């Protein structure tokens, strides 16, 4: 059987802060609107994550837990607790943070509007 070759060549790199929508071919006006909207959504998600991470970090401190103890309760590994305490928001999904809060008896309520 012939071996299938997978194409892994990098043909383009989008620089951080660039408008991806412009690069993929949207008209400039629309690309700017989409870029601005996406940046705002990212900002809101990061703020939510940071708030949830703050609750978890506070709980760990209040309980005087070592990272390994917190990891066992939260069902994550110890390095992830470090990421949590250091508020590395890009390493967690909102779902994961909500689930961790539920595990410690702090259910999250979402209010829209």
Secondary structure, DSSP 8 states (H G I E B T S, - for coil): ---------------TT--HHHHTT--HHHHHHHHHHHHHHHHHHHHHHHHHHHHHHHHHHHTT--HHHHHHHHTS-HHHHHHHHTT-GGG--HHHHHHHHHHTT--------
